[in-house]
Amino acid sequence: MNNHDLMQDDLAVLWHPCSQMKDYEQLPPIPIRRGDGVWLEDYDGKYYIDAISSWWVNLFGHANPRINTAITKQLGLLEHVLLAGFSHEPAIRLAERLVHLSPPGLTRCFYADNGSSAVEVALKMSYHYWRNAGQTQKNKFITLTNSYHGETLGALAVGNVPLYKEIYAPLLMETLTVTSPDCFYREPGESCADYSQRLFPLMERMLEQHCQTVCAVIVEPLVQCAGSMRMHDPVYLSLLRAACDKYHVHLIADEVAVGFGRTGTMFACEQAGITPDFLCLAKGLTGGYLPLSAVLTTSTVYQAFYDDYTKLSAFLHSHSYTGNALACSAALATLDIFSQDNVIIQNQTLAKRMHTSTLHFNDHPHVAEVRQCGMILAIEMVKDKKTREPFAWQERRGRQVYRYALEKGVLLRPLGNVVYFMPPYVITEEQIQHLADVAWQGIQLATTPT
């Protein structure tokens, strides 16, 4: 088989995610034959560096031998069994380790299938908790502008990116929205911490006015990934935790994208020294191998559901593949790599190289900002550097960068006009420099008048 034949077969039957299918008439999907570390190889033998970890899921490279071995071993024992009334060792051991690794006070692990499903679980658990506690008036959620929490209807409702949400608005529950502490909008000379603190009174007022009817506040700690990789300071999370306690509202931390070392610590919440009431995990949990998510919560929440069946207080939420044994085994192998290879410390060197290799982007006439949080780095292209006027979205400047990078053997997938790196942790410093070189040339091409 070759690329062309597979592309034709693909376009005859597949409907790709997050795509306008007509675009594929000009730039067909690339069929990938195999992966190895940071590399993807297509059917014509061309290689691409996976600079975005295949939608932020891959942590330790494609076809990682240690994760492969764990899954292969599990295949010979048990592929799956329902987790209602039954259990298995991988699910138990993984829950133990997640409880141990997560912020203190999170003692229970509920499995689901993906990030959106984890958010749905957290929303339902929070609402149901207050109902079991007799506070049936609590049925609303507070979210931040520019936030993204998934594509299922509950998760979409608490998100705030119009591109994904607007068309489905009639189907969604109403939420309360507070301006994000997005540090892109700080004043010249103002620190990100100062700006995040300056924005917090907006959240405080919303909580004060609506706490009687609010179940929870949901946030993406430190980085709003699908929201163009916009970032805020940990101080906002510290203030938010205190305010949620003050007004008796849950805090849901959606770490689906930012967990497992992406922000420089195992979990982003660690940088604020806080424990949320619900911690949503997915994506990197299995190292990019299999769909699995987890919601960690407290004993207080757990006990609110624990009673005789006839009280009808149980959390009757389920997924067929909850706690899948193969996925749990992949996750355990992923956590083994973290513990055995001192990954978080090693990533500091890689993050530093990401910083130094992109310093000169700050001087580019069409780059408004280069921002970084751990192993996430974003470069924002604008029409006017001084006023930060954006390019019109219809011009699709990011797509031009994407096409150029593919020609040079790099998979970048900009979010609108924002080019970003979120590579697997097995990338080398030399490969990071190559990403920076390709991104620079791609931005030059995309922003130079024709």
N, C-alpha and C positions, 0 to 999 in steps of 0.2 A: 504493500500500500504506500501511497505518497500523499503529501499534503493536499494536492488539488482534488484527488478522488474522494478523500475523506471529507473535505470541506463541502463538496457537492452532496454527499450522502447526509452530512450533518444538516445542511440547510433544507433538505427535503423533509425532515422529520422533527428536528429539535426546535424548541422555543427557549432561547437563552435568558438567564436572569438579568435584571437591571440593564436591559438592552432595547434599543429601537432596532428591530430586526432588519429594517431597510438599510441601516448602516453597513450591514455585512455584505451588501452588494459591492461596496467600494473597498471594504477592509474585512475580508472573511475571517471567521474564527480560526485560530491556529491549533490543529490537532497535536497533542503532546503524546509522544511514544513512551517516554520514560523520564524519571527524575533522579537526580543524584546530588545530594547536598543542596547548594544554592542553585543548581542548574536544572533547567528543563530542556529536553531535547525533542524537537518535532520530527515528523516522519520523513523530512528531507535531510535530516542530519544537522540542522541548525540549532545552536544552543542559546539559551536566554537566562540571564541572572534573574531569579525571582526576587525582585527588590521589595515586593509588598507582601511576601509570605503567603501568596495565594489567598488574598482577602484576610490577611492578618492571623491566619490559623497556624502556620508552620513555624515552629520554634527551632528545631534542630536539624533541619534539612530534609529533603525528600529521600525516601528509601533509607531512613536511618537504621543501621544494622541492629542497634539495641532495642529499638521499638519493634522492628520486624521480628526479632527473636521472641519478644514477650507475646506478641499477637499469635505467632506460629505455635508457641507452646500452649497458649490458651485454646487455640483451635482444636487441639487434640483432646481437650477435656470437656469444654462446654462453650457453645457459641452464644446461647441466650436462654434465659428462663424468666418467666414473669416474676416481678418483684412484689406482687401482692400475695402474701401467704408463703412465699418462698424467698430465699436469699442465696448468695454465693460469696465466696471469699474475696474476689476482686472488688466487689461493691463495698463490702465491709471495710477492707483495708484502705481503699481509696477515701472513704468517708472519714476514717480515723486520721489519715494524713492531712486531709483538707482542714479538718477541725484543728489539728495541731499547728498547721502553717498559717491559718487565717488569723485576723486580729482577735485578741482575747475576748471571750464571752460568747463566741459563736460555737454552739455545741451540737447542732443538728444539721444534717445534710439531706436535702430532698433532690433527687435526680430528675432531669428532664432531657429533651433531645437536642436543643440548640439554644442560642442566645435569646431569641424572641420568646421561646417557651419558658425560659428561666424568668424573664421579666413578667410574663403572664402569671407564673406561679407566685412571684413576690407580690404583685398587685392583688391577686385573689387572697393570698394569705393575710396580707395587711387588712384588707376590707373585712375578711372573715373573722380575724382576731377581734376587731372592734365590735363586730356583731355578736360574737360569743361573749364579749365583755359587757353586753347590754347597751353599747353606744351605737345604735342603729342609724343615727343621724350622720355618722361619719361615712361618706361615700365618694369623696372627691380626692384628687391628687394634684400636687403642685409640681410643675416641671419648669425647666429653663428654656428660654429662647435658644434656637439653633441646636437643640438636643435631638438625639436619635436613639431609639431603644428597640428597634426591630420592626418587622413588617406585619405581624399578626395584629388584629384589630385593637386589642388592649394596649399592646406595645406601641402601635402606631399612634394611638390616641395620646399617649404621654410623651411622644416625640414632638418636634416642632420645626422640622425642615420642610418647608412648603412643597418642594419638588416631590417628596414621597407622600406627603399627608393630604395636601389640598384637595385632590380629586375625590378622596374617600371621606371627606369631612362629614357628609350626612350619615355615615355609618358609625361614627365614633362618639364615645362618651365625651362630655365636656370636661375640660381640665382648667386649672388656674395656672397662668404662666407668669414667670418672673424674668426680668432681663438677666441674661447670662453675665457672669463676671469675666467675659471674654477679653483678655488683655490686649488683643489687637487694637482695641478702642481706647487704651489709656492715653493720657495726655503726654506730650513730649517731656521727657525727664521724669515722668512718674513711674515708680516701680510697679511691677506686676502685683506684688503683695499689697501695696498701697491702693492700687486700683480695685483689687478684689475686695479689700476691706471697705472701700468707698461705695461699692455696689451692694454690699450686704444689707443695709437698711431697707432696701426694696423687698428682700425676702423676709426680713423681720416684720415689716408691716403686713405683708400678706399672711404670715402665720398668725399674727396678733388678731387680724380681722376675721380669719376663716378657720381657726384651729378647731372650733367646735364641729365642723363638718369635714375636716381633712383627715384622711387616713395616713398619708405619707407624702414625703418629698422624695422624688427620684432624681438622681444626678449621675453623670458620668464623671468620676473623679479625675481631675487634672486635665484631661483631654477629651474634647468633643470630636471623636474621630470622624464619623461620617459628616459632621458639620464642619468640614474643611480643616480638620486638625487644629481647631482653635483651642487655646490653653488658658488655664487659670492657676492661681497660686494655692498651695495647700491651706493657707490661712482661711480661705472661704469655707473649706470643709470643717475646720475646727469650729468656726462660728456657727455653721449650720448644725453640727452635732449638738452644740449647747442649746441652740434655739429650739431644735426639735424636742429635746428633753424638757425645756421650759414650757412649751406649749402642748406637750403630750401628743406628739405626732411621730410616726415612724420615719426612719431614714433608710431609703433603698439605695445602695451603691451598685450601679450597673458597671461591673468591671469585666464585662464580656470581652471587650476589645483591649482594655488597658491592663488587665491582670497578667500574672505570670511573667513579670520582669520587664514589661514593655516600657514602663515609666521610670525604670531604674531601681525599683524595689519590687519585691515579689508581688505585692498588691499596692495599688496607688494610695489606698487609705492609710497605709503605714506612714506616709510622709506627713500626714496631719495628726498622727497619733490617735486616730479615732476607730471606733467599732460601730459599723452600721447595724441596724436591726435586721437587714437582709443584705446579703452579698451575693450578687449574680455572677456566675462564672461560666465560660464556654470557650469557644475558639481554640486558644492555645492549650486548653486542658488536656487534650489527647495528643498534643504535638502536631496537630494538623492531619491526623489519620482518620478519625471517625467522629460522627456527630455525638456529642455528649455535653450536657450542661448540668450545673448544680446550683442550688440555692442554699446558702448557709444562713441559719438563723439562731436565735437565742432560746434558752430553756424557758424563758417567760412566754415567748410566743408558742413554743411547743406545748406547754402545759395548758394553754387556753383551749386547745383542741382535744386534750386527753380526758376522756370521760366514758361513761357507759354508752353503748351504741344507740340506745333508745333516746338519748339526749340530742341526737342528730347534730352533734358538734364536730364530727370528723371532717378532715380535709379530703374530700372525695375527688381529687384531681389525679389524672393518670395519663400515661403515654404507654403504648404497647412495648416500646423498646427501652423503657425506663431502666437505668442501671445496667445496660447491656454489658455482658461479661467481656467481650472483645474490646469494647471502648474503654471500660474500666482498666483493663490490662494495659492498654496503650497509655492511659493516663498515669498509671503507676510507674511505667517505664520512663515516662516524661519527667515525673517527679524524682525518680532515681538519678537522672542526668543532672537535674538541678543540684541535688545533694552531693553527688560524687564529683562533679566537675567545677564546683565553685562558680557557677554561671554568672550570678549577679555581679561578682567582682570582676570577672573577665569582661563582662559587657561594658564596664566603665571605660576600658581601653578602646573598645569599638565605638562607644558613644563619643568619646573625645575625638577620635578620628573623623567621625561624621561632622563634628563641629568644625574642626580645623579645615577639612576639605571643602567646606561650603562658606567659609568666612567671606570670601571675595564676592559671593552672591549679594551681600549687603550693599555693594557699590554698583550693582547693575541698575541701569536707569528704569527698568520695568519690574523690579522686585521691591515690594513694600516692606517685607519682613522675612527673616529666616528665624524660625522658632523651633525649639527642641525641648523634649521632655524624655530623658533617658534614651531609649532606642527608637524614638519617634522623632523625625525631623521633617519640617514642612517649609516650603518656599512658596510665597504668595506672589503671583504675577499680577501687576496692575497696569492700567493704561497710563496713569500719571503718578509718578512716585511721590511728588510733593503733596498732592491733594488726596492721594490714595483712591482716586477714581478707578473703579474696576473696568476691565474689558467687558464689553457686552457679552452676555452668556451665549448669544446666538453665534458668536464668532468661533466658539469652541477652541480657544487657544490651547487648552490642556490636551485636547485630542491631537493637536499637531505635535506636541511633545511626545505623546504616546506613540504615534506613528514613527517618529524619528528614532525613539529609543528602541523600538522593535527592530528597526533596520540595523541598529548597532548591537543587538543581542542583549537588550535589557528590558525586562517587564516592569514598566512604570504605568500606573493607571491613575492619572491625576483626578482630583475631586474638583471639577470645574477648572478654575484657574490656579489651583493649588497643587504643586508637584510635591510629593512626599516620599520618604524612605521609611519603610518598616520591615527590614530584612530579617531572615532567619539568623539566629545567633551564631551559626557556624560560618558566617561570612568573614572574609579576611580583610585586613586594613587596605590591602591593594585593591580588592574588589570594591570596597567602599569608595576609594579614590576614583575608580572607573565609573561608578554610578554618578559621582559628582561631575566628572568630565562630560559624560553623556547628557546629564540633566542641563548643564550649562549650555552646551551646544544646542540642545533641544529648545531651551528657553530663548536663546539667541534667534533661532529660526522662527519661533512662534511669535516673537515680539518685534521683529525687524519689518519695517514697512516694505510692501512689495511694489 
